[in-house]
């Protein structure tokens, strides 16, 4: 038992440079995809609650497609499907767009629920002060909705971080790819997968701390 832990610790120290680059790439991939997913999610949520049937229908079709197809297929559509002729999308952007496209649908439902949970009187109050529908939404409804959406958004961010491991299938040297490559070269898969899990736990812990800090800063009610 002790010798096994010592072996694992030695591998962790020896590979810190290799995994350091992989952790940085995983962090960049997750950050870019989450920012894009928030933008997509907010736009789709507003489309879904709009009174324009066409916009609502497009939002429903998008969410239906995302929920009904595997994430790895969506990433491959960006990587292989959209790279035609001289037009190429890099592995990083294929994975980022695939993750953003996927998480955007779930974030849209989170935003939709949060916006619809705001009391209708808030909109009426804004309009009675002479604000337009858009201005009332931007200054009164959305800030409150974002605070209510933050806890489920945190969960979706963590899911997005772990899903970034699928970027290994388009050749990105992120944490999972490095771990499996090292495992295949040494046939010590268990040790490298445990190290892989260790790094993901650290990243999830940091992300959780960040979301908890934001919740306290914005005084989110449980």
C-alpha positions in Angstrom: 0.0 0.0 0.0 2.7 2.5 1.0 4.9 1.5 -1.9 2.0 2.0 -4.2 1.3 5.5 -2.8 5.1 6.3 -3.1 5.1 5.2 -6.7 2.1 7.3 -7.4 3.6 10.4 -5.7 6.8 9.9 -7.7 4.9 9.8 -11.0 3.0 12.9 -9.9 6.2 14.8 -9.3 8.0 13.6 -12.4 5.1 14.4 -14.7 4.3 17.8 -13.2 5.6 19.7 -16.2 3.7 17.6 -18.7 0.5 17.8 -16.8 1.0 21.5 -16.1 0.6 22.2 -19.8 -2.4 19.9 -20.0 -4.1 21.6 -17.0 -3.5 25.0 -18.6 -5.0 23.8 -21.9 -8.0 22.2 -20.1 -8.5 25.5 -18.2 -8.4 27.6 -21.4 -10.7 25.2 -23.2 -13.3 25.2 -20.4 -13.1 29.0 -19.9 -13.7 29.8 -23.6 -16.5 27.2 -24.0 -18.3 28.5 -20.8 -18.2 32.1 -21.9 -19.6 31.2 -25.3 -22.2 28.9 -23.7 -23.4 31.7 -21.4 -23.9 34.0 -24.5 -25.7 31.2 -26.4 -27.7 30.3 -23.4 -28.9 33.8 -22.7 -29.9 34.5 -26.3 -31.7 31.1 -26.6 -33.5 31.7 -23.3 -34.8 35.1 -24.5 -35.9 33.5 -27.8 -37.8 30.8 -25.9 -39.7 33.2 -23.7 -40.4 35.7 -26.5 -43.8 36.1 -28.0 -42.5 35.5 -31.5 -43.4 31.9 -32.5 -40.6 31.5 -35.0 -37.9 32.5 -32.4 -39.5 30.2 -29.8 -39.6 27.3 -32.3 -36.0 27.8 -33.3 -35.0 27.7 -29.6 -37.0 24.5 -29.0 -35.4 22.8 -32.1 -31.9 23.7 -30.9 -32.5 22.4 -27.4 -34.1 19.2 -28.8 -31.1 18.6 -31.1 -28.6 19.1 -28.3 -30.4 16.9 -25.8 -31.0 14.2 -28.4 -27.4 13.8 -29.7 -24.1 12.8 -27.9 -21.6 15.5 -27.1 -18.8 13.7 -28.9 -20.9 13.7 -32.2 -21.4 17.5 -31.8 -17.7 18.1 -31.4 -17.0 15.9 -34.4 -19.5 17.9 -36.5 -17.4 21.0 -35.8 -14.1 19.2 -36.3 -14.8 17.1 -39.4 -18.1 18.4 -40.7 -17.3 22.1 -40.9 -13.7 21.6 -42.0 -14.2 21.3 -45.7 -11.7 22.0 -48.5 -9.4 24.8 -47.5 -11.6 25.8 -44.6 -10.3 24.2 -41.4 -11.2 24.6 -37.8 -8.5 23.7 -35.2 -9.0 21.0 -32.6 -9.1 23.7 -29.9 -11.9 25.7 -31.6 -13.8 22.6 -32.6 -13.8 21.3 -29.0 -14.6 24.8 -27.7 -17.5 25.4 -30.1 -18.8 21.8 -29.6 -18.8 22.3 -25.8 -20.4 25.7 -26.0 -23.1 24.5 -28.4 -23.8 21.6 -26.0 -23.7 23.5 -22.7 -25.5 26.5 -24.2 -28.8 24.5 -24.4 -28.7 23.5 -20.8 -27.7 27.0 -19.7 -30.6 28.4 -21.8 -33.1 26.3 -19.7 -31.4 27.5 -16.5 -31.7 31.1 -17.6 -35.3 30.6 -18.8 -36.4 29.1 -15.5 -34.6 31.9 -13.6 -36.2 34.7 -15.7 -39.7 33.2 -15.4 -39.3 32.9 -11.6 -39.0 36.7 -11.3 -42.4 38.1 -10.2 -44.4 39.7 -13.1 -44.9 42.8 -11.0 -41.2 43.6 -11.6 -41.8 44.0 -15.3 -45.0 46.0 -14.8 -43.1 48.3 -12.3 -40.4 48.9 -14.8 -42.8 49.7 -17.6 -44.8 52.0 -15.3 -41.6 54.0 -14.7 -41.4 54.6 -18.5 -38.8 52.0 -19.3 -39.0 50.0 -22.5 -39.4 46.2 -22.3 -35.7 45.7 -23.2 -34.5 48.2 -20.7 -36.6 46.7 -17.9 -35.3 43.3 -18.8 -31.6 44.5 -18.8 -31.7 46.6 -15.7 -34.3 44.9 -13.5 -35.1 41.3 -14.6 -31.8 39.9 -15.8 -29.6 41.0 -12.8 -32.1 39.2 -10.4 -32.4 36.2 -12.7 -28.6 35.8 -12.9 -28.4 35.7 -9.1 -31.0 33.0 -8.9 -29.4 31.1 -11.8 -25.9 31.0 -10.3 -26.2 27.8 -8.2 -27.4 25.6 -11.2 -25.0 27.4 -13.5 -22.1 26.4 -11.1 -23.2 22.8 -11.5 -23.3 23.2 -15.3 -19.8 24.7 -15.3 -18.4 21.7 -13.5 -20.1 19.4 -16.0 -18.5 21.4 -18.8 -15.1 21.1 -17.2 -15.3 17.3 -17.0 -16.8 17.1 -20.5 -13.7 18.9 -21.8 -11.9 15.5 -21.5 -13.7 14.6 -24.8 -11.4 17.1 -26.6 -8.8 14.2 -26.4 -10.7 12.7 -29.4 -9.8 15.6 -31.6 -6.1 15.4 -30.7 -5.9 18.0 -27.9 -3.3 17.2 -25.3 -5.5 18.0 -22.3 -5.4 16.1 -19.0 -7.2 12.9 -20.1 -5.3 12.6 -23.4 -1.9 13.0 -21.6 -2.9 10.4 -19.0 -4.0 7.8 -21.5 -0.9 8.5 -23.7 1.3 7.9 -20.7 -0.7 4.8 -19.8 -0.3 3.3 -23.2 3.5 3.9 -23.2 4.1 2.4 -19.7 1.1 0.0 -19.5 0.5 1.5 -16.0 -3.0 2.8 -16.8 -4.3 2.8 -13.3 -1.6 5.1 -11.9 -1.9 7.6 -14.7 -5.7 7.6 -14.6 -5.5 8.2 -10.8 -3.2 11.2 -11.5 -5.7 12.4 -14.2 -8.6 12.2 -11.6 -6.4 14.1 -9.1 -6.0 17.0 -11.5 -9.7 17.1 -12.3 -10.6 17.1 -8.6 -8.2 20.1 -8.1 -9.8 22.0 -11.0 -13.4 21.2 -9.8 -12.4 22.3 -6.3 -11.1 25.7 -7.6 -14.2 26.2 -9.8 -16.5 25.4 -6.9 -14.7 27.9 -4.7 -15.1 30.5 -7.4 -18.8 29.9 -7.8 -19.3 29.9 -4.0 -17.4 33.3 -3.8 -19.7 34.7 -6.4 -22.8 33.5 -4.6 -21.7 35.2 -1.4 -20.7 38.3 -3.3 -24.1 38.5 -5.0 -25.9 37.4 -1.8 -27.6 34.5 -3.6 -30.4 33.1 -1.4 -30.4 29.3 -1.0 
